[in-house]
Amino acid sequence: MTITRSVFRIQAIDDKQGTRSPFESVLNTNYVPSEEECRNIEGYLETLRIGLSRLEDQARIVREATEGDIGPDLELEELKLFIAAHCALLSPARRLPDDILREVFLNCLPPNHNATFSPADSPVLLTHVSNRWRDVAFSTPRLWSTLHIPLLSRLLDYSSNRMSTIKEWMARSGSVPLSLSFGTLPVALLPTIPDIGLLLSVLSPALTRLENMSITLRGRRHSIFKKLIQSLEKKRRNPFRRVPKLELYIDLAAIPNARLLTRLECDGILSALHLEDNMHLKDLTLSTSFSLATLPNTMKGPHPWSNLESLRIQPHRRDHNENGLVRSIICDVLLDVLALCPNLKLLEARCSQFQELPIPGREAVTLPKLKHVSLSLAAWKNLHVVDFLAKCDWPVLSSLHLCVEEIEGPVNVLSALTDRYGPRLTTLQFTFPNMPKGYLGKLIFELPNLLQLHLHHEASAEHEIQLSDEEEDGGSDSGGFEEHFGDGLLSVFSSFEPVLDDELLAVLTPKGAKQARPYVCPCLQYLRLEGGTSFSTEGILGLLRMRSTSPSGPFKQLYTTFRKGAAHDRLRKECADLVEAGLDLQLVNPELEVTGGPGYSLCKANLPLDDDPFALGWQPYQ
């Protein structure tokens, strides 16, 4: 065996030396061969492949002669790598015209947030591939038209050349419109104004073309006015006067006696920013570290409200809020705001109520263009939300997100909404902590045109577990839970009745030609069920099978929490044909999801993410 293998190795070496490459000097580089050189490389590859085939035949003969495994031959593997290096020279990407390459680069940008300084993301990543890619990237202004800048980074000695880097980034963006966001590091007690003032001073020449800005102002009105706004006003480059899209977070939580100063401070800050002079503002997110019990005097005029098409005021979810602040706006104040926004198409607000509604003699607020509403409602027992909704006339509403934060009371409010807007809704997202058994099935029957449904049962941690009578691996699910959690916790689980279960799936499942009445949501294409769920494999499979033959067509996406191991694999196997036909099946095990991410990143500190409420479907594990 030793003699035979040595002969084979010598033959491999001789074959490679006999076909020495004329392109060896440019292998493993970014060299772009000419058309003639490409033809020569293709001819040379034919010779190499013939030699490779001969060597593989010889290796097979050796294995058969020795009746054993002789192990990998290094020379043969080296020849394969030699061939791969030549094939790389023929890669079409090397010969793409610059204009096509630019379009490819633009499609590599992050789809739902601004670009960052991170070398692992576009556009910085693209500049590290080759000299040509670097030149093309630097000469593509739109590639540098967005940027996320961490605030207070000087405290952690992050990038001593940050200011020069920002200047270079802005220079590469040319004259195209800009999108900027500023994220605070987890030093929540420090004011952001000094860092923002320095950054906006550096960015000043580019602020006239700013179209989108997300920013956190933490500090007193005096510091904001003196250190920030005055310098911008002197240069006539105050972005708050002209930016079309603004996310503004006013954080007074770290200020002593902030509760006594909130209204005065907020009014002063808004006055200093001159938002009332902004005639271009179309999209506004306004969040404060205190509840809005009155409308600031500065915001009582026609501007900027009259031009707004999108308003998020005290939004419920703010992923880049390092203080975890969730504040609300009083329903009376929200009505005052809506009365000033005749062109609104999108509304998001977290509401609370200290006074009873309706105010005597108050007329209903009609918003003829409003298509999406997201309401997070707190303090259900004292809200009188039905009365509040009676003062809201939304004739073209088609998308609704309702988040309930209290255990009692959601039935009447949700019923009022579906009675009024049910036939128009194509999207419903409902987050709730509790619900009477069987009520959801009756409710969604009133939504005949629903395309997308998201139900999230926010059960407590000990209840957020999948209960089912389905047996798995020869034992019941209950036995598996008992083994995993112990007898003590099992009694807690047994007292919990999940609302999202097979009974709900049965309501959504067509029964065939013999069913007495039309099934619920006949147009439904996208379904997401999560939280305290209890689904069997048969329940989910029956829903998908029957929906696949419905007149409206099969499901396009099913997203649900599903913890079972073997049943999880079985369900995927049973649905393989549906997935191949186009079904996006996402069975998510929350116990296996990553919660903390890959670690803290200075480049992405409190990076705000864009959310499109009109988009259908959900990204994996979103």
C-alpha positions as CSV (number, residue, x, y, z in Angstrom):
1,M,0.0,0.0,0.0
2,T,2.9,2.4,0.8
3,I,4.6,1.8,-2.6
4,T,1.3,2.2,-4.5
5,R,0.3,5.4,-2.7
6,S,3.8,6.9,-3.2
7,V,3.5,6.2,-7.0
8,F,0.1,8.0,-7.0
9,R,1.5,11.0,-5.2
10,I,4.4,11.3,-7.6
11,Q,2.0,11.2,-10.5
12,A,-0.1,13.9,-9.0
13,I,2.8,16.2,-8.5
14,D,4.1,15.6,-12.0
15,D,0.6,16.3,-13.5
16,K,0.4,19.7,-11.7
17,Q,3.9,20.7,-12.6
18,G,3.3,19.8,-16.2
19,T,0.3,22.2,-16.3
20,R,1.8,25.2,-14.7
21,S,-0.6,28.2,-14.9
22,P,0.2,31.3,-16.9
23,F,-2.2,33.1,-14.5
24,E,-0.6,32.1,-11.3
25,S,0.5,35.7,-10.5
26,V,-3.1,36.9,-10.3
27,L,-4.7,34.0,-8.5
28,N,-6.4,34.8,-5.2
29,T,-6.4,38.5,-6.1
30,N,-9.2,40.9,-7.3
31,Y,-7.7,41.0,-10.8
32,V,-10.3,41.4,-13.6
33,P,-9.3,39.5,-16.7
34,S,-10.0,40.8,-20.2
35,E,-12.3,38.9,-22.6
36,E,-9.4,37.3,-24.3
37,E,-7.8,36.3,-21.0
38,C,-11.2,34.8,-19.9
39,R,-11.1,32.5,-23.0
40,N,-7.6,31.5,-22.2
41,I,-8.5,30.7,-18.6
42,E,-11.5,28.6,-19.8
43,G,-9.2,26.6,-22.1
44,Y,-6.7,26.1,-19.4
45,L,-9.4,24.9,-17.0
46,E,-10.4,22.2,-19.5
47,T,-6.8,20.9,-19.2
48,L,-6.9,21.0,-15.5
49,R,-10.2,19.2,-15.2
50,I,-9.0,16.4,-17.5
51,G,-5.9,16.0,-15.3
52,L,-8.2,16.1,-12.2
53,S,-10.4,13.4,-13.6
54,R,-7.4,11.2,-14.3
55,L,-6.0,11.7,-10.8
56,E,-9.4,10.8,-9.3
57,D,-9.5,7.6,-11.4
58,Q,-6.1,6.7,-10.1
59,A,-7.1,7.4,-6.5
60,R,-10.1,5.1,-6.9
61,I,-7.9,2.4,-8.3
62,V,-5.6,2.7,-5.3
63,R,-8.5,2.5,-2.9
64,E,-9.8,-0.6,-4.6
65,A,-6.3,-2.2,-4.6
66,T,-5.7,-1.6,-0.9
67,E,-9.3,-2.4,0.1
68,G,-9.2,0.3,2.6
69,D,-9.3,4.1,3.1
70,I,-6.0,5.6,2.2
71,G,-7.1,9.0,3.6
72,P,-7.2,12.3,1.8
73,D,-4.5,13.1,-0.7
74,L,-3.1,16.5,-0.1
75,E,-1.9,17.0,-3.7
76,L,-5.3,16.1,-5.1
77,E,-7.0,18.5,-2.8
78,E,-4.5,21.2,-3.7
79,L,-5.3,20.7,-7.4
80,K,-9.0,21.2,-6.7
81,L,-8.2,24.5,-4.9
82,F,-6.0,25.4,-7.9
83,I,-8.9,24.9,-10.2
84,A,-11.3,26.8,-7.9
85,A,-8.9,29.8,-7.9
86,H,-9.0,29.9,-11.7
87,C,-12.8,29.7,-11.7
88,A,-12.9,32.7,-9.3
89,L,-11.2,34.7,-12.0
90,L,-14.2,34.1,-14.3
91,S,-16.7,35.2,-11.7
92,P,-19.3,37.5,-13.3
93,A,-19.2,39.8,-10.3
94,R,-15.7,40.9,-11.4
95,R,-16.9,42.2,-14.7
96,L,-20.2,43.8,-13.6
97,P,-20.4,47.4,-14.9
98,D,-20.1,50.1,-12.3
99,D,-23.8,51.1,-12.6
100,I,-25.0,47.5,-12.0
101,L,-22.6,47.1,-9.1
102,R,-23.9,50.3,-7.5
103,E,-27.5,48.9,-7.7
104,V,-26.3,45.7,-6.0
105,F,-24.6,47.8,-3.3
106,L,-27.7,49.8,-2.6
107,N,-29.7,46.6,-2.1
108,C,-27.2,45.5,0.5
109,L,-28.0,48.4,2.8
110,P,-30.0,47.6,6.0
111,P,-33.7,47.5,5.1
112,N,-35.2,48.8,8.3
113,H,-32.6,51.1,10.0
114,N,-29.9,53.6,9.2
115,A,-26.4,52.4,8.3
116,T,-23.9,52.2,11.1
117,F,-20.1,52.5,11.5
118,S,-19.9,48.7,12.0
119,P,-17.4,47.0,9.7
120,A,-19.6,44.0,9.6
121,D,-22.5,45.8,7.9
122,S,-23.0,47.7,4.6
123,P,-21.8,50.1,3.4
124,V,-18.5,49.9,5.4
125,L,-18.3,46.1,4.7
126,L,-18.4,46.7,0.9
127,T,-15.3,48.9,1.1
128,H,-13.2,46.0,2.5
129,V,-13.7,43.6,-0.4
130,S,-11.4,45.0,-3.1
131,N,-10.0,48.3,-4.4
132,R,-12.5,48.4,-7.2
133,W,-15.5,47.8,-4.8
134,R,-14.1,50.5,-2.5
135,D,-13.8,53.0,-5.3
136,V,-17.3,52.2,-6.5
137,A,-18.8,52.4,-3.0
138,F,-17.1,55.8,-2.3
139,S,-18.5,57.2,-5.5
140,T,-22.1,56.1,-4.8
141,P,-23.6,59.0,-2.7
142,R,-26.9,57.2,-1.9
143,L,-24.9,54.4,-0.2
144,W,-23.9,57.0,2.4
145,S,-27.2,58.8,2.7
146,T,-28.1,57.2,6.1
147,L,-26.1,57.1,9.3
148,H,-26.7,56.1,12.9
149,I,-24.4,57.9,15.4
150,P,-24.1,56.8,19.1
151,L,-24.2,59.6,21.6
152,L,-21.9,60.1,24.6
153,S,-19.4,57.7,22.9
154,R,-16.6,60.1,23.9
155,L,-17.0,58.9,27.5
156,L,-16.0,55.4,26.5
157,D,-13.2,56.6,24.2
158,Y,-15.0,55.2,21.2
159,S,-13.2,56.2,17.9
160,S,-11.0,59.2,18.6
161,N,-11.4,60.1,14.9
162,R,-15.2,60.0,15.0
163,M,-15.7,63.6,13.9
164,S,-13.4,63.2,10.9
165,T,-15.2,59.9,10.0
166,I,-18.5,61.7,10.1
167,K,-17.3,64.5,7.9
168,E,-15.9,62.0,5.4
169,W,-19.2,60.1,5.5
170,M,-21.2,63.3,4.8
171,A,-18.8,64.2,2.0
172,R,-19.4,60.8,0.3
173,S,-23.2,61.4,0.4
174,G,-22.8,64.3,-2.0
175,S,-26.1,66.3,-2.3
176,V,-28.6,63.5,-1.8
177,P,-31.3,63.6,1.0
178,L,-30.1,62.4,4.4
179,S,-31.5,60.2,7.2
180,L,-29.7,60.5,10.6
181,S,-30.4,58.8,14.0
182,F,-28.7,59.3,17.3
183,G,-28.6,56.6,19.9
184,T,-27.6,57.0,23.5
185,L,-25.3,54.7,25.3
186,P,-26.5,53.1,28.6
187,V,-25.4,56.1,30.7
188,A,-29.0,57.3,31.2
189,L,-28.4,59.9,33.9
190,L,-26.1,62.1,31.7
191,P,-27.5,64.8,29.5
192,T,-27.1,64.2,25.8
193,I,-27.1,67.9,24.8
194,P,-23.3,68.5,24.8
195,D,-22.7,65.5,22.5
196,I,-25.6,66.4,20.2
197,G,-24.5,70.0,20.0
198,L,-21.0,69.0,19.0
199,L,-22.3,66.5,16.4
200,L,-24.9,68.9,14.9
201,S,-22.2,71.5,14.6
202,V,-20.0,69.1,12.6
203,L,-23.1,68.0,10.6
204,S,-24.3,71.6,10.1
205,P,-23.4,71.9,6.4
206,A,-25.4,68.8,5.6
207,L,-28.5,69.6,7.7
208,T,-30.2,71.5,4.9
209,R,-30.8,68.2,3.1
210,L,-31.9,66.3,6.1
211,E,-35.2,64.3,5.5
212,N,-35.3,62.0,8.5
213,M,-34.0,62.4,12.0
214,S,-34.3,60.4,15.2
215,I,-32.9,62.1,18.3
216,T,-33.1,62.0,22.1
217,L,-32.9,65.3,24.0
218,R,-32.0,64.7,27.7
219,G,-31.4,67.9,29.7
220,R,-32.9,71.2,30.7
221,R,-34.5,73.7,28.4
222,H,-31.7,76.2,29.2
223,S,-29.0,73.8,28.0
224,I,-30.9,72.8,24.9
225,F,-31.6,76.4,24.0
226,K,-28.2,77.9,24.8
227,K,-25.9,75.0,23.7
228,L,-27.9,73.6,20.8
229,I,-30.5,75.7,19.2
230,Q,-28.8,79.1,19.3
231,S,-25.8,77.8,17.4
232,L,-28.0,76.2,14.7
233,E,-30.2,79.3,14.4
234,K,-27.2,81.5,13.9
235,K,-26.2,79.4,10.9
236,R,-29.8,79.1,9.8
237,R,-29.5,75.3,9.8
238,N,-31.9,74.3,12.5
239,P,-33.1,70.9,11.2
240,F,-36.2,71.0,13.4
241,R,-37.6,73.8,11.3
242,R,-37.6,71.8,8.0
243,V,-37.1,68.0,8.5
244,P,-40.0,66.1,6.9
245,K,-39.7,63.1,9.3
246,L,-38.8,63.4,13.0
247,E,-38.6,61.1,15.9
248,L,-38.2,63.2,19.0
249,Y,-37.7,61.9,22.5
250,I,-37.6,64.3,25.4
251,D,-36.2,62.7,28.5
252,L,-36.5,64.7,31.7
253,A,-36.3,61.7,34.0
254,A,-32.8,62.6,35.3
255,I,-33.8,66.2,36.2
256,P,-34.4,66.9,40.0
257,N,-38.0,67.7,40.7
258,A,-38.9,66.8,37.1
259,R,-42.5,66.2,38.0
260,L,-43.0,69.8,38.9
261,L,-41.2,71.1,35.8
262,T,-42.4,68.7,33.1
263,R,-45.0,70.9,31.4
264,L,-42.9,74.1,31.6
265,E,-39.8,72.3,30.5
266,C,-41.5,70.5,27.6
267,D,-43.2,73.6,26.4
268,G,-39.9,75.5,26.6
269,I,-38.1,72.7,24.7
270,L,-40.7,72.5,21.9
271,S,-40.7,76.3,21.7
272,A,-36.9,76.4,21.4
273,L,-36.9,73.8,18.6
274,H,-39.4,75.9,16.6
275,L,-41.4,72.9,15.5
276,E,-44.4,75.1,15.0
277,D,-42.6,76.7,12.1
278,N,-42.0,73.4,10.3
279,M,-44.2,73.5,7.2
280,H,-42.7,70.3,5.8
281,L,-43.2,67.8,8.6
282,K,-45.2,64.8,7.5
283,D,-44.2,62.1,10.0
284,L,-43.8,62.9,13.7
285,T,-42.9,60.6,16.7
286,L,-43.1,62.4,20.0
287,S,-42.3,60.7,23.2
288,T,-41.7,62.2,26.6
289,S,-40.5,60.8,29.9
290,F,-43.8,62.0,31.5
291,S,-47.4,61.6,30.6
292,L,-49.1,64.3,28.5
293,A,-51.9,65.5,30.7
294,T,-52.3,68.8,28.7
295,L,-51.4,69.9,25.2
296,P,-48.3,72.1,25.3
297,N,-49.1,75.7,24.3
298,T,-46.5,75.6,21.6
299,M,-48.4,72.8,19.9
300,K,-51.9,74.3,19.8
301,G,-51.5,76.2,16.5
302,P,-52.1,74.7,13.1
303,H,-48.5,73.7,12.5
304,P,-47.0,71.2,12.4
305,W,-50.2,69.2,12.9
306,S,-52.1,70.2,9.8
307,N,-49.5,68.7,7.4
308,L,-49.0,65.5,9.4
309,E,-49.7,62.1,7.7
310,S,-48.2,59.9,10.4
311,L,-48.3,60.6,14.1
312,R,-46.8,58.4,16.9
313,I,-47.4,60.1,20.2
314,Q,-46.2,58.4,23.3
315,P,-45.8,55.2,21.3
316,H,-46.1,52.0,23.4
317,R,-43.0,50.3,22.1
318,R,-39.7,52.1,22.0
319,D,-36.9,49.6,21.5
320,H,-34.1,52.2,21.8
321,N,-35.4,53.7,25.1
322,E,-32.6,53.0,27.6
323,N,-34.8,54.1,30.5
324,G,-37.6,51.8,29.7
325,L,-40.0,54.7,29.9
326,V,-43.6,54.0,28.9
327,R,-45.7,57.1,29.3
328,S,-49.2,57.9,28.0
329,I,-51.3,60.7,26.6
330,I,-54.7,61.5,28.2
331,C,-57.6,60.7,25.9
332,D,-58.9,64.2,26.1
333,V,-55.6,65.6,24.9
334,L,-55.4,63.0,22.1
335,L,-58.7,64.2,20.8
336,D,-57.4,67.7,20.9
337,V,-54.4,66.6,18.8
338,L,-56.5,64.6,16.3
339,A,-58.8,67.6,15.8
340,L,-55.7,69.4,14.4
341,C,-54.6,66.6,12.1
342,P,-57.1,66.4,9.1
343,N,-54.6,64.6,6.8
344,L,-53.5,61.9,9.2
345,K,-53.1,58.4,7.7
346,L,-51.4,56.6,10.6
347,L,-51.9,57.0,14.3
348,E,-50.1,55.3,17.2
349,A,-50.7,56.3,20.9
350,R,-50.6,54.9,24.4
351,C,-53.7,56.3,26.1
352,S,-54.9,56.8,29.7
353,Q,-57.8,58.7,31.1
354,F,-58.2,60.7,34.3
355,Q,-61.5,62.4,33.4
356,E,-64.8,60.8,32.2
357,L,-65.7,61.1,28.6
358,P,-67.4,62.4,26.6
359,I,-67.0,66.1,27.4
360,P,-70.4,67.7,27.1
361,G,-71.1,69.1,23.7
362,R,-67.9,67.8,22.2
363,E,-68.2,66.9,18.5
364,A,-66.7,63.8,17.0
365,V,-63.3,64.1,15.3
366,T,-63.4,62.9,11.7
367,L,-60.2,61.7,10.0
368,P,-61.1,60.9,6.4
369,K,-57.7,59.5,5.5
370,L,-56.8,57.5,8.6
371,K,-56.0,53.9,7.5
372,H,-53.9,52.5,10.4
373,V,-54.5,52.9,14.2
374,S,-52.4,51.5,17.0
375,L,-53.8,52.1,20.5
376,S,-52.3,50.8,23.7
377,L,-54.8,51.2,26.5
378,A,-54.1,51.2,30.2
379,A,-56.2,51.4,33.4
380,W,-59.2,49.7,31.8
381,K,-61.6,49.9,34.7
382,N,-61.6,53.8,34.7
383,L,-61.0,54.5,31.0
384,H,-64.5,54.9,29.4
385,V,-62.7,54.0,26.2
386,V,-66.0,53.2,24.4
387,D,-67.0,56.8,25.0
388,F,-63.7,58.0,23.7
389,L,-64.0,55.8,20.5
390,A,-67.5,57.2,20.0
391,K,-65.8,60.6,19.4
392,C,-63.5,59.1,16.7
393,D,-64.8,58.8,13.2
394,W,-62.4,56.8,10.9
395,P,-64.3,56.0,7.7
396,V,-61.4,54.3,5.8
397,L,-59.7,52.5,8.7
398,S,-58.4,49.1,7.5
399,S,-55.6,48.3,9.9
400,L,-56.0,48.1,13.7
401,H,-53.5,47.3,16.5
402,L,-55.1,47.1,19.9
403,C,-52.9,46.4,23.0
404,V,-54.7,45.8,26.3
405,E,-52.7,46.1,29.5
406,E,-55.2,45.3,32.2
407,I,-56.7,41.9,32.9
408,E,-60.3,43.0,33.0
409,G,-62.5,44.8,30.5
410,P,-61.2,44.3,26.9
411,V,-64.4,42.6,25.6
412,N,-66.7,45.7,25.4
413,V,-64.0,47.9,23.8
414,L,-63.0,45.3,21.2
415,S,-66.6,44.6,20.4
416,A,-67.3,48.3,20.0
417,L,-64.3,48.5,17.5
418,T,-65.3,45.5,15.5
419,D,-69.0,46.5,15.4
420,R,-67.9,49.9,14.0
421,Y,-64.9,49.0,11.8
422,G,-65.1,45.2,11.4
423,P,-66.2,44.9,7.7
424,R,-63.4,47.4,6.7
425,L,-60.5,45.8,8.5
426,T,-57.9,43.8,6.5
427,T,-55.4,43.7,9.4
428,L,-56.0,43.1,13.1
429,Q,-53.3,42.8,15.7
430,F,-54.7,42.2,19.2
431,T,-52.4,41.9,22.3
432,F,-54.3,41.0,25.5
433,P,-53.6,39.5,29.0
434,N,-57.0,37.6,29.3
435,M,-60.1,36.9,27.4
436,P,-63.3,34.8,28.0
437,K,-63.1,31.3,26.6
438,G,-64.6,31.2,23.1
439,Y,-65.0,34.9,22.8
440,L,-62.3,35.4,20.2
441,G,-63.9,32.9,17.8
442,K,-67.2,34.9,17.9
443,L,-65.3,38.2,17.6
444,I,-63.3,37.4,14.5
445,F,-66.4,36.1,12.7
446,E,-67.3,39.8,12.3
447,L,-64.2,40.4,10.3
448,P,-65.0,38.9,6.8
449,N,-62.3,40.8,4.9
450,L,-59.4,40.1,7.2
451,L,-56.2,39.3,5.3
452,Q,-53.8,39.4,8.3
453,L,-54.5,38.4,11.9
454,H,-52.0,38.6,14.9
455,L,-53.3,37.4,18.3
456,H,-50.9,37.6,21.2
457,H,-51.9,36.3,24.6
458,E,-49.6,37.9,27.1
459,A,-49.8,35.1,29.7
460,S,-47.6,35.2,32.7
461,A,-44.3,33.5,32.6
462,E,-45.5,30.3,34.4
463,H,-48.5,30.1,32.1
464,E,-46.6,30.7,28.9
465,I,-46.2,27.0,28.2
466,Q,-47.8,24.7,25.6
467,L,-50.5,22.4,27.0
468,S,-51.8,19.6,24.9
469,D,-53.2,16.0,25.1
470,E,-51.0,15.0,22.2
471,E,-48.5,12.2,23.0
472,E,-44.9,12.6,22.0
473,D,-42.1,10.0,22.0
474,G,-44.4,7.5,23.6
475,G,-45.5,9.7,26.5
476,S,-47.9,12.5,27.1
477,D,-46.9,16.2,27.0
478,S,-47.9,16.4,30.7
479,G,-45.4,13.8,31.6
480,G,-42.7,15.7,29.7
481,F,-43.5,18.9,31.6
482,E,-43.6,17.0,34.9
483,E,-40.1,15.6,34.2
484,H,-38.8,19.0,33.3
485,F,-40.4,21.2,35.9
486,G,-41.4,18.9,38.7
487,D,-44.8,18.1,40.3
488,G,-45.1,21.4,42.1
489,L,-45.4,23.6,39.0
490,L,-47.6,21.2,37.1
491,S,-50.6,22.0,39.4
492,V,-50.1,25.7,38.4
493,F,-50.2,24.9,34.7
494,S,-53.3,22.7,35.0
495,S,-55.4,25.6,36.3
496,F,-54.6,27.7,33.3
497,E,-57.0,27.7,30.4
498,P,-55.2,29.0,27.2
499,V,-57.4,31.1,24.9
500,L,-55.2,30.3,21.8
501,D,-55.9,26.6,21.4
502,D,-57.4,24.0,19.0
503,E,-60.8,25.4,19.7
504,L,-59.8,28.7,18.0
505,L,-58.1,26.8,15.2
506,A,-61.3,24.9,14.6
507,V,-63.2,28.2,14.1
508,L,-60.6,29.2,11.5
509,T,-60.7,25.8,9.7
510,P,-63.1,25.3,6.8
511,K,-65.4,22.2,7.3
512,G,-65.9,21.4,3.6
513,A,-69.0,21.7,1.5
514,K,-71.4,20.5,4.3
515,Q,-70.7,23.2,6.8
516,A,-73.8,25.1,7.9
517,R,-72.3,28.7,7.6
518,P,-69.2,30.3,6.1
519,Y,-66.1,29.8,8.1
520,V,-64.4,32.6,10.0
521,C,-62.2,35.1,8.0
522,P,-62.4,33.4,4.6
523,C,-59.9,35.8,3.0
524,L,-57.2,35.2,5.7
525,Q,-53.7,34.7,4.3
526,Y,-51.3,35.6,7.2
527,L,-51.8,34.3,10.7
528,R,-49.7,34.8,13.8
529,L,-50.6,33.3,17.2
530,E,-48.2,33.6,20.1
531,G,-48.0,33.8,23.9
532,G,-50.0,31.4,26.0
533,T,-50.7,28.9,23.2
534,S,-51.9,25.3,23.3
535,F,-52.0,23.7,19.8
536,S,-51.8,20.1,18.8
537,T,-50.1,18.9,15.6
538,E,-53.5,17.7,14.3
539,G,-55.1,21.1,14.9
540,I,-52.4,23.0,13.0
541,L,-52.2,20.5,10.2
542,G,-56.0,20.4,9.8
543,L,-56.1,24.2,9.5
544,L,-53.4,24.3,6.9
545,R,-54.7,21.4,4.8
546,M,-58.3,22.7,4.7
547,R,-57.2,26.3,4.0
548,S,-55.0,25.1,1.1
549,T,-58.1,24.1,-0.8
550,S,-60.3,27.1,0.2
551,P,-61.6,29.4,-2.6
552,S,-59.5,32.3,-1.4
553,G,-56.3,30.3,-1.7
554,P,-53.9,28.7,0.8
555,F,-52.2,30.4,3.7
556,K,-49.1,32.4,2.7
557,Q,-47.7,32.5,6.3
558,L,-48.3,30.8,9.7
559,Y,-46.3,32.1,12.6
560,T,-46.9,30.5,16.0
561,T,-45.2,29.4,19.2
562,F,-44.7,25.7,19.2
563,R,-42.4,24.0,21.8
564,K,-42.8,20.3,21.1
565,G,-39.7,18.6,19.8
566,A,-40.7,15.5,17.9
567,A,-44.1,16.9,17.1
568,H,-42.3,20.0,15.7
569,D,-40.3,17.8,13.3
570,R,-43.4,15.8,12.4
571,L,-45.4,18.9,11.6
572,R,-42.7,20.3,9.4
573,K,-42.5,16.9,7.6
574,E,-46.3,16.7,7.1
575,C,-46.3,20.3,5.7
576,A,-43.3,19.9,3.4
577,D,-45.5,20.0,0.3
578,L,-47.3,23.1,1.5
579,V,-44.0,24.8,2.2
580,E,-42.7,23.8,-1.2
581,A,-45.9,25.3,-2.7
582,G,-45.1,28.7,-1.0
583,L,-46.2,28.5,2.7
584,D,-44.0,30.4,5.1
585,L,-44.2,28.1,8.2
586,Q,-42.6,29.6,11.3
587,L,-42.8,27.4,14.3
588,V,-41.0,29.3,17.1
589,N,-39.9,27.8,20.3
590,P,-39.5,30.8,22.7
591,E,-37.4,28.8,25.1
592,L,-34.7,28.6,22.3
593,E,-34.9,32.2,21.1
594,V,-31.9,34.4,21.7
595,T,-32.9,37.1,24.2
596,G,-29.8,39.1,24.8
597,G,-28.3,39.3,21.3
598,P,-24.6,38.9,20.5
599,G,-23.5,41.5,23.0
600,Y,-23.4,45.3,23.3
601,S,-22.3,47.2,20.2
602,L,-21.2,50.8,20.4
603,C,-21.9,51.2,16.7
604,K,-25.5,50.2,17.2
605,A,-26.3,51.7,20.5
606,N,-30.1,52.2,20.8
607,L,-30.6,51.8,17.0
608,P,-34.2,52.8,16.1
609,L,-35.9,50.4,13.7
610,D,-38.4,51.4,11.1
611,D,-41.7,49.5,11.2
612,D,-44.2,49.4,8.3
613,P,-47.6,48.7,9.7
614,F,-49.1,48.2,6.2
615,A,-46.7,45.4,5.3
616,L,-48.1,41.9,5.2
617,G,-46.4,39.0,7.0
618,W,-43.6,38.9,9.6
619,Q,-39.9,38.4,9.5
620,P,-38.4,35.3,11.2
621,Y,-38.4,35.6,15.0
622,Q,-39.4,39.2,14.8
